[in-house]
Amino acid sequence: MACINPDGTLAPSAQSILTALRGGAAKAETLAQQAGLPLFRVRSSMRELVQAGLVTEQEGAYALTDAGSERLKAIAA
């Protein structure tokens, strides 16, 4: 299941992950717990979110980019 829909909108799982990242950088295991998602889904979503430029990865921890923050703001509006 893709976390970014063909029309460019975020799937609910991606929204949950990005929202969890608002609290700061975190590892996939922590994000899975915070977002209430299976670890395999978080890991596959992270690959897609990194490719889309919404998240960065450094030493196993993921962080929200400015583009990811903007995407979340657009959803909330």
C-alpha positions, 0 to 999 in steps of 0.5 A: 500500500503506497503512502502517497496516492496517485493524485499526490495526496497522503494516505492516512498512514503517511499522515500519521507518520508525519504527525509523529515526526513533528515531535522530532527525529525518531527511529522507525520502531518509535514511529510505529508505536507513536503512529499505531502502525506495524513496523513493516508499514512504517519502514516501507512508508519511510522509503517512499517519504524520503524519496518524495523529500518529505522526510530525511534519514540520518543514522537510522533516525528520520526527521521531517523536512520543511516540505513535509511540514508544509504538507502537514499544514496544507492538510490541516487547513 
